[in-house]
Amino acid sequence: MALCEGIGAMALPSELIVHIFSFLSDRDKLRASSVCSRWRECLFYPALWTELKLRVGGGCNGGGSTSEETPKLEFLMRKFGSFVRELQLELAPVEGYLSPLSNDPSPPRMDQPDSDPQLSERWRDAMATYLDQVLCVFSSTRNNRNLRKLSLYGDTCVLQQEGLLDSSNLHQIHQGDKKINEIQQLFMELLSNSRQLRWLSCSFMLGLVTPCSFACLSNPSAETLRHLSLLDHQLGPLISPSELSRLSNLRSLALDFSDLTSELCALLASPRRIPLHRLSLLLNGAALEFKPLEGTATEEDWKSLICSSTNLRVYLMALEVDSSELLRVLKPSLPLERLHLDSYSTLVTDSTLELITQQYKKTLTHFLLLRDDPDFPDLSINRNEDPLVLLAWRCTQLAVLVIHGYTVWSHNLVAISRLRGSSLRVLTVSEESIDFDPDQSVCMEGDPVHNLVKEVSLGLGRGWHPSSLDLSEPTQHFHRELHAFSMGM
């Protein structure tokens, strides 16, 4: 008994304590590190921090700048930045950027930060926080030769407006232009010092990647890189064909649609390369004025790419893109597996849906149709068959269907559930989108909503209910979904 009393957690060897702590989440590890110096020493053992996932700022309940979180980020990066192997970081330096300070329901424009004192101050705080946090990350990781996965997402919509990174606006931030240059230099150092980088994702990281960045990528990492994501619709192409040609083992790629030129497509179709398996494309209608569709991949380019990459699947997200522009983009040979159409007001027509169901009936598995506008148009008003029912009927591989902002008649929703059955793994329709035919409601007994839930549940073979959708962060949704899409190679 005396022997047992002398044995406690403090008497365990460090290797065993480290093993026990390996089962804790990152948050619990940090909490446990405050218990005593011995635990703190064991908890900051490098083997426990090979993977680090962080989201700084943002959220649904915060407000304004989140500069108070910068010291926490500095602590973590100082401790683990030099040896962590997988780093996933989401930076959200401002919250509520879609909540205008006036009564205007449209998102605030930031072209002239001085036009509104409150807006100007919020913009400066957000930009200063963003610069400091990005500097913190790359100051700590630039010499990391063990880094295999780096995923960065900047939830910086308040900053993503024309002209925010030019000298006329950066002078408002203390050492703003100097910090941008330092960030770009540190990123190039990281690429140069890397030796086994397999995954590199930079989505909406303002001022980070330049057209010169990938010239610095080390030859070993150029050989090991399997996934590359460069999404920043405010700039021109961020990687040249000559730099992409070095990445001969690339299997997954994410780009702005306007950057997928015929030249780039021809390069990806080269027989000297590993076949491409996943291609994620972002088409932003607001950026087409600066990055037009002229010169992008043609039907012949897609055919050549498919010949060399027979297993290629494409994920396309279109933001604020009208039907005429979609018709230019949706080529018949495009191996489209996932399609996300999202807007505040732009209307997708029934003829566009007809084209989608005809061309991609053998490949389409995910379809999201979202529109954040008080008007809910009826896509079936000018035809006998509902386009969404035809989509469920023709697209035999459809597994995910999400609808908001368009009228979905209850009887058509029941038809969709019966056509797809249990193979439709996700059926998400917002409550506001569902409407009931008054003629049919007269013939039915009981509550129409209850009857709808019952019938759709029976069709799917599982419980189902209308949903409430969060439409505030479409680019973040795209960033996360393309990761899951690319990891499925």
C-alpha positions as CSV (number, residue, x, y, z in Angstrom):
1,M,0.0,0.0,0.0
2,A,2.8,2.4,0.8
3,L,4.3,1.7,-2.6
4,C,1.1,2.6,-4.3
5,E,0.8,5.8,-2.4
6,G,4.2,6.9,-3.7
7,I,3.1,6.6,-7.3
8,G,1.3,9.4,-9.0
9,A,1.2,11.4,-12.3
10,M,4.3,13.2,-11.4
11,A,6.2,9.9,-11.0
12,L,5.4,8.7,-14.5
13,P,8.2,9.0,-17.1
14,S,8.0,11.8,-19.5
15,E,7.6,9.5,-22.5
16,L,4.4,8.0,-21.0
17,I,3.0,11.5,-20.1
18,V,3.6,12.6,-23.6
19,H,1.8,9.5,-24.9
20,I,-1.2,10.2,-22.7
21,F,-1.4,13.8,-23.7
22,S,-1.3,12.8,-27.4
23,F,-5.0,11.8,-27.0
24,L,-6.0,15.4,-26.1
25,S,-7.3,18.1,-28.4
26,D,-5.1,21.1,-29.1
27,R,-7.3,23.2,-26.8
28,D,-7.1,20.7,-24.0
29,K,-3.4,20.5,-24.3
30,L,-3.0,24.2,-23.9
31,R,-5.3,24.1,-20.8
32,A,-3.4,21.3,-19.3
33,S,-0.1,23.1,-19.8
34,S,-1.0,25.5,-17.1
35,V,-1.2,22.8,-14.4
36,C,2.5,22.6,-13.6
37,S,6.0,23.1,-15.1
38,R,6.5,19.4,-15.7
39,W,3.2,19.0,-17.6
40,R,4.0,22.2,-19.5
41,E,7.4,20.8,-20.5
42,C,5.8,17.5,-21.7
43,L,2.9,19.2,-23.5
44,F,5.2,21.3,-25.6
45,Y,7.1,18.3,-26.8
46,P,7.4,18.6,-30.7
47,A,5.8,15.2,-31.3
48,L,2.5,16.4,-29.9
49,W,2.3,19.3,-32.3
50,T,3.0,17.9,-35.8
51,E,-0.4,19.2,-36.8
52,L,-1.9,22.5,-35.9
53,K,-5.4,23.8,-36.9
54,L,-6.2,27.4,-35.9
55,R,-9.0,29.9,-36.6
56,V,-8.2,33.4,-35.4
57,G,-11.0,35.9,-35.0
58,G,-14.3,35.9,-36.8
59,G,-17.1,33.7,-35.6
60,C,-20.8,34.6,-35.3
61,N,-20.8,36.4,-32.1
62,G,-17.8,38.7,-32.3
63,G,-17.5,42.2,-33.6
64,G,-14.9,44.5,-35.0
65,S,-11.2,43.9,-35.0
66,T,-9.7,40.8,-33.3
67,S,-6.2,42.2,-32.6
68,E,-6.5,40.9,-29.0
69,E,-6.0,37.4,-30.5
70,T,-2.7,38.2,-32.1
71,P,-0.7,37.5,-28.9
72,K,-2.2,34.0,-28.7
73,L,-1.2,33.4,-32.3
74,E,2.3,34.7,-31.7
75,F,2.7,32.3,-28.7
76,L,1.6,29.2,-30.7
77,M,3.7,30.1,-33.7
78,R,6.7,30.9,-31.6
79,K,6.4,27.5,-29.9
80,F,5.6,25.3,-32.9
81,G,6.1,27.2,-36.2
82,S,9.6,26.0,-36.8
83,F,8.8,22.2,-36.7
84,V,5.0,21.8,-37.3
85,R,4.3,19.5,-40.3
86,E,0.7,20.4,-41.0
87,L,-0.5,24.0,-40.4
88,Q,-4.1,25.0,-41.2
89,L,-4.9,28.6,-40.4
90,E,-8.0,30.7,-41.0
91,L,-7.6,34.4,-40.4
92,A,-10.7,36.5,-39.8
93,P,-9.6,39.9,-38.7
94,V,-13.1,41.5,-38.9
95,E,-16.6,40.3,-38.2
96,G,-19.9,41.6,-39.5
97,Y,-18.5,43.1,-42.7
98,L,-21.9,42.5,-44.4
99,S,-23.6,44.7,-41.7
100,P,-23.5,48.2,-43.2
101,L,-23.3,51.2,-40.9
102,S,-26.1,52.9,-42.8
103,N,-29.6,51.7,-43.7
104,D,-28.4,50.6,-47.2
105,P,-28.9,46.8,-47.4
106,S,-26.1,46.4,-49.9
107,P,-22.6,45.4,-48.7
108,P,-20.5,48.5,-48.0
109,R,-18.0,49.6,-50.6
110,M,-14.5,50.2,-49.3
111,D,-13.0,51.9,-52.4
112,Q,-12.6,55.1,-50.3
113,P,-11.9,54.3,-46.7
114,D,-12.0,57.9,-45.7
115,S,-15.6,58.5,-46.9
116,D,-17.0,57.4,-43.5
117,P,-15.1,57.9,-40.3
118,Q,-16.5,54.8,-38.6
119,L,-15.9,52.7,-41.7
120,S,-12.5,54.1,-42.2
121,E,-11.4,53.2,-38.6
122,R,-12.8,49.7,-38.9
123,W,-11.0,49.2,-42.2
124,R,-7.7,50.4,-40.7
125,D,-8.1,48.1,-37.7
126,A,-8.9,45.1,-39.8
127,M,-6.1,45.7,-42.2
128,A,-3.5,46.3,-39.4
129,T,-4.7,43.1,-37.6
130,Y,-4.5,41.1,-40.8
131,L,-0.9,42.3,-41.6
132,D,0.3,41.6,-38.1
133,Q,-1.2,38.1,-38.0
134,V,0.2,37.1,-41.4
135,L,3.6,38.4,-40.4
136,C,3.5,36.4,-37.3
137,V,2.8,33.1,-39.2
138,F,5.5,33.5,-41.7
139,S,8.1,34.9,-39.3
140,S,7.9,31.6,-37.5
141,T,7.5,29.2,-40.4
142,R,10.0,30.5,-43.0
143,N,12.8,28.2,-41.9
144,N,10.6,25.1,-41.4
145,R,12.0,22.3,-43.6
146,N,9.6,19.7,-42.3
147,L,6.4,21.5,-43.4
148,R,4.3,19.2,-45.5
149,K,0.9,20.9,-45.5
150,L,0.2,24.6,-45.4
151,S,-3.4,25.8,-45.7
152,L,-4.2,29.5,-45.3
153,Y,-7.6,31.2,-45.7
154,G,-8.1,34.9,-45.2
155,D,-11.7,35.7,-44.3
156,T,-11.1,39.3,-45.4
157,C,-14.1,40.3,-47.5
158,V,-14.0,43.8,-45.9
159,L,-10.6,44.2,-47.5
160,Q,-11.2,42.6,-50.9
161,Q,-12.2,45.6,-52.9
162,E,-10.5,47.3,-55.8
163,G,-7.5,49.4,-54.8
164,L,-7.1,48.5,-51.2
165,L,-3.6,47.3,-51.6
166,D,-2.2,50.3,-53.5
167,S,0.0,52.9,-51.9
168,S,-2.8,55.5,-51.6
169,N,-4.6,53.3,-49.1
170,L,-1.7,51.4,-47.4
171,H,-0.2,54.7,-46.2
172,Q,-3.1,54.9,-43.8
173,I,-1.8,51.7,-42.0
174,H,1.3,52.2,-39.9
175,Q,4.2,50.7,-42.0
176,G,1.5,49.1,-44.2
177,D,3.5,49.0,-47.5
178,K,6.6,47.9,-45.6
179,K,4.7,45.0,-44.0
180,I,3.2,43.8,-47.2
181,N,6.7,43.6,-48.8
182,E,8.0,41.8,-45.7
183,I,5.1,39.3,-45.9
184,Q,5.8,38.6,-49.6
185,Q,9.5,38.1,-48.8
186,L,8.9,35.8,-45.9
187,F,6.5,33.6,-48.0
188,M,9.2,33.3,-50.7
189,E,11.7,32.3,-48.1
190,L,9.3,29.6,-46.8
191,L,9.0,28.2,-50.4
192,S,12.7,28.3,-50.9
193,N,13.5,26.6,-47.6
194,S,10.8,23.9,-47.9
195,R,12.0,20.4,-48.8
196,Q,8.9,18.2,-48.7
197,L,5.8,20.4,-49.2
198,R,2.9,18.3,-50.4
199,W,-0.1,20.6,-49.9
200,L,-0.1,24.4,-50.4
201,S,-3.4,26.3,-50.2
202,C,-3.6,30.1,-50.2
203,S,-7.2,31.3,-50.4
204,F,-7.9,35.1,-50.4
205,M,-4.6,35.9,-48.6
206,L,-4.3,39.5,-49.6
207,G,-0.8,40.7,-50.5
208,L,0.8,37.2,-49.9
209,V,1.3,35.6,-53.3
210,T,2.8,37.5,-56.2
211,P,3.5,36.3,-59.8
212,C,7.1,36.0,-58.7
213,S,6.5,33.9,-55.6
214,F,6.7,30.4,-57.1
215,A,10.0,31.1,-58.8
216,C,11.4,30.6,-55.3
217,L,9.9,27.2,-54.7
218,S,12.7,24.7,-54.0
219,N,13.2,21.8,-56.4
220,P,12.5,19.1,-53.8
221,S,9.1,20.7,-53.0
222,A,8.4,21.1,-56.7
223,E,8.7,17.3,-56.9
224,T,6.7,16.5,-53.8
225,L,3.8,19.0,-54.2
226,R,0.5,17.2,-54.9
227,H,-2.1,20.0,-54.2
228,L,-1.9,23.7,-55.0
229,S,-4.7,26.2,-54.4
230,L,-4.4,29.9,-55.4
231,L,-7.6,31.8,-55.0
232,D,-7.4,35.6,-55.1
233,H,-9.7,37.1,-57.7
234,Q,-8.4,40.6,-57.3
235,L,-5.1,39.9,-59.0
236,G,-3.9,38.5,-62.3
237,P,-2.6,34.9,-62.7
238,L,-0.5,34.0,-59.6
239,I,1.5,31.2,-61.3
240,S,2.9,31.2,-64.8
241,P,2.8,28.1,-67.1
242,S,6.6,27.8,-66.8
243,E,6.4,27.6,-63.0
244,L,3.4,25.2,-63.2
245,S,5.4,23.0,-65.5
246,R,7.9,22.3,-62.6
247,L,5.0,20.8,-60.6
248,S,4.9,17.7,-62.7
249,N,3.4,15.5,-59.9
250,L,0.5,17.8,-59.1
251,R,-2.7,15.9,-58.7
252,S,-5.1,18.6,-57.5
253,L,-5.3,22.2,-58.5
254,A,-7.6,25.1,-57.4
255,L,-7.6,28.4,-59.4
256,D,-9.8,31.3,-60.3
257,F,-11.6,30.3,-63.5
258,S,-10.2,33.3,-65.4
259,D,-6.7,32.0,-64.7
260,L,-7.3,28.7,-66.4
261,T,-6.1,29.8,-69.8
262,S,-5.8,27.6,-73.0
263,E,-2.1,27.6,-72.5
264,L,-2.4,26.4,-68.9
265,C,-4.9,23.8,-69.9
266,A,-2.6,22.5,-72.6
267,L,0.2,22.3,-70.1
268,L,-1.9,20.2,-67.7
269,A,-2.8,17.9,-70.6
270,S,0.9,17.1,-71.3
271,P,1.7,13.4,-71.3
272,R,4.9,14.1,-69.4
273,R,2.9,15.0,-66.3
274,I,1.1,12.9,-63.7
275,P,-2.7,13.0,-64.6
276,L,-4.7,15.6,-62.8
277,H,-7.4,14.2,-60.6
278,R,-9.2,17.2,-59.1
279,L,-9.7,20.7,-60.4
280,S,-11.6,23.3,-58.3
281,L,-12.5,26.6,-60.0
282,L,-13.9,29.8,-58.6
283,L,-15.8,32.1,-61.0
284,N,-16.6,35.5,-59.5
285,G,-18.8,37.7,-61.5
286,A,-17.7,40.8,-59.7
287,A,-14.1,40.2,-60.9
288,L,-14.9,39.6,-64.6
289,E,-14.5,43.3,-65.3
290,F,-10.8,42.9,-64.4
291,K,-10.3,39.3,-65.3
292,P,-12.5,38.6,-68.4
293,L,-13.2,35.1,-69.7
294,E,-11.4,35.7,-73.0
295,G,-8.5,33.3,-73.4
296,T,-9.9,30.7,-70.9
297,A,-10.1,27.0,-71.7
298,T,-12.1,26.1,-74.8
299,E,-14.1,23.0,-75.6
300,E,-11.1,21.5,-77.4
301,D,-8.8,22.3,-74.5
302,W,-11.2,20.4,-72.2
303,K,-11.2,17.4,-74.5
304,S,-7.4,17.3,-74.6
305,L,-7.3,17.5,-70.8
306,I,-9.8,14.7,-70.4
307,C,-7.8,12.5,-72.8
308,S,-4.7,12.8,-70.6
309,S,-6.5,12.8,-67.2
310,T,-9.4,10.4,-67.6
311,N,-10.3,10.4,-63.9
312,L,-10.4,14.2,-63.7
313,R,-13.4,15.7,-61.8
314,V,-14.2,19.4,-61.6
315,Y,-15.7,21.5,-58.7
316,L,-17.1,24.9,-59.9
317,M,-18.3,27.7,-57.7
318,A,-20.0,30.6,-59.4
319,L,-20.6,33.8,-57.4
320,E,-22.8,36.5,-58.8
321,V,-22.6,35.1,-62.3
322,D,-25.6,35.5,-64.6
323,S,-26.9,32.8,-67.0
324,S,-25.2,34.3,-70.1
325,E,-21.8,34.0,-68.5
326,L,-22.5,30.5,-67.2
327,L,-23.4,29.4,-70.7
328,R,-19.9,30.5,-71.8
329,V,-18.3,28.5,-69.0
330,L,-20.3,25.3,-68.9
331,K,-18.6,23.4,-71.8
332,P,-20.0,20.0,-72.8
333,S,-16.7,18.2,-72.2
334,L,-16.3,19.7,-68.7
335,P,-16.2,16.8,-66.3
336,L,-18.3,18.6,-63.7
337,E,-18.9,16.8,-60.5
338,R,-19.8,19.6,-58.1
339,L,-21.6,22.9,-58.9
340,H,-22.3,25.7,-56.5
341,L,-24.3,28.7,-57.8
342,D,-24.4,31.5,-55.3
343,S,-25.5,35.1,-55.4
344,Y,-27.2,38.0,-53.7
345,S,-29.5,38.8,-56.6
346,T,-28.3,37.3,-59.9
347,L,-30.9,34.9,-61.2
348,V,-30.3,31.5,-62.6
349,T,-32.7,30.7,-65.4
350,D,-34.6,27.4,-66.0
351,S,-32.8,27.1,-69.4
352,T,-29.5,27.1,-67.6
353,L,-30.7,24.3,-65.3
354,E,-31.8,22.4,-68.4
355,L,-28.4,22.7,-69.9
356,I,-26.8,21.5,-66.6
357,T,-29.0,18.4,-66.4
358,Q,-28.4,17.5,-70.0
359,Q,-24.7,17.9,-70.1
360,Y,-23.7,16.6,-66.7
361,K,-26.2,13.9,-66.0
362,K,-23.5,11.2,-65.7
363,T,-21.0,13.2,-63.6
364,L,-22.9,15.7,-61.3
365,T,-23.0,14.6,-57.7
366,H,-23.3,17.9,-55.8
367,F,-25.6,20.8,-56.7
368,L,-26.0,23.9,-54.6
369,L,-28.4,26.6,-55.8
370,L,-28.4,29.6,-53.4
371,R,-29.7,33.1,-53.8
372,D,-29.9,35.7,-50.9
373,D,-32.7,37.9,-52.2
374,P,-36.2,38.6,-50.8
375,D,-37.8,37.6,-54.1
376,F,-38.2,33.8,-54.5
377,P,-38.6,33.2,-58.3
378,D,-40.4,30.0,-59.5
379,L,-38.1,28.2,-62.0
380,S,-41.0,26.1,-63.3
381,I,-43.4,28.9,-64.1
382,N,-43.0,28.8,-67.9
383,R,-42.9,25.0,-68.3
384,N,-44.8,21.9,-67.4
385,E,-41.8,20.0,-65.8
386,D,-40.0,21.5,-62.8
387,P,-36.3,21.9,-63.7
388,L,-35.2,20.7,-60.2
389,V,-37.3,17.5,-60.6
390,L,-35.7,16.9,-63.9
391,L,-32.3,17.4,-62.3
392,A,-33.1,14.7,-59.7
393,W,-34.4,12.4,-62.5
394,R,-31.6,12.8,-65.0
395,C,-28.5,13.2,-62.8
396,T,-28.2,9.6,-61.7
397,Q,-25.2,10.3,-59.5
398,L,-26.7,13.2,-57.6
399,A,-26.0,12.8,-53.9
400,V,-26.1,16.4,-52.5
401,L,-28.8,18.9,-53.3
402,V,-29.1,22.3,-51.5
403,I,-31.6,25.0,-52.4
404,H,-32.4,28.4,-51.1
405,G,-33.8,31.6,-52.7
406,Y,-35.9,29.8,-55.3
407,T,-39.5,28.6,-54.9
408,V,-39.7,24.8,-54.4
409,W,-43.2,23.5,-54.5
410,S,-44.0,20.9,-51.9
411,H,-45.2,18.3,-54.3
412,N,-42.0,18.7,-56.4
413,L,-39.9,18.3,-53.3
414,V,-41.7,15.0,-52.6
415,A,-41.0,14.0,-56.2
416,I,-37.3,14.7,-55.8
417,S,-37.1,12.6,-52.6
418,R,-38.9,9.7,-54.3
419,L,-36.8,9.9,-57.5
420,R,-33.4,9.9,-55.6
421,G,-34.4,7.9,-52.5
422,S,-31.6,7.0,-50.1
423,S,-28.9,7.8,-52.7
424,L,-29.6,11.5,-52.0
425,R,-27.4,11.7,-49.0
426,V,-28.1,15.4,-48.4
427,L,-31.3,17.3,-49.2
428,T,-31.2,20.7,-47.7
429,V,-34.1,23.1,-48.6
430,S,-34.7,26.3,-46.6
431,E,-38.0,26.8,-45.0
432,E,-38.5,30.1,-46.8
433,S,-38.1,28.4,-50.2
434,I,-40.9,25.9,-49.8
435,D,-44.4,26.8,-51.0
436,F,-47.6,24.8,-51.0
437,D,-50.1,24.6,-53.9
438,P,-53.4,25.8,-52.5
439,D,-55.4,23.5,-54.8
440,Q,-53.5,20.4,-53.4
441,S,-53.7,21.6,-49.8
442,V,-57.6,21.6,-50.1
443,C,-57.5,17.9,-50.9
444,M,-55.1,17.0,-48.1
445,E,-56.0,16.5,-44.4
446,G,-53.9,17.8,-41.5
447,D,-51.0,20.3,-41.4
448,P,-49.4,20.6,-44.8
449,V,-45.9,21.1,-43.3
450,H,-46.3,17.9,-41.3
451,N,-47.5,16.0,-44.3
452,L,-44.5,17.3,-46.4
453,V,-42.0,16.2,-43.7
454,K,-43.6,12.8,-43.6
455,E,-43.7,12.3,-47.3
456,V,-40.1,13.5,-48.0
457,S,-38.8,11.4,-45.0
458,L,-40.5,8.3,-46.5
459,G,-39.0,9.1,-50.0
460,L,-35.5,9.4,-48.6
461,G,-35.8,6.5,-46.2
462,R,-34.7,8.7,-43.2
463,G,-35.9,11.6,-41.1
464,W,-35.9,15.0,-42.9
465,H,-36.9,18.6,-42.0
466,P,-36.6,22.0,-43.8
467,S,-33.4,23.8,-42.8
468,S,-32.1,27.2,-41.9
469,L,-29.1,28.1,-44.1
470,D,-26.1,30.4,-43.2
471,L,-25.3,32.2,-46.4
472,S,-22.8,34.7,-45.0
473,E,-19.5,33.0,-46.0
474,P,-19.7,31.3,-49.4
475,T,-16.0,31.6,-50.1
476,Q,-15.2,29.9,-46.8
477,H,-17.6,27.1,-47.7
478,F,-15.8,26.8,-51.1
479,H,-12.4,26.7,-49.3
480,R,-13.4,23.9,-47.0
481,E,-15.3,21.9,-49.5
482,L,-12.5,21.9,-52.1
483,H,-10.2,20.6,-49.4
484,A,-12.5,17.6,-48.8
485,F,-12.9,17.3,-52.6
486,S,-9.1,17.2,-53.1
487,M,-8.4,14.9,-50.2
488,G,-10.7,12.3,-51.9
489,M,-8.2,11.7,-54.7
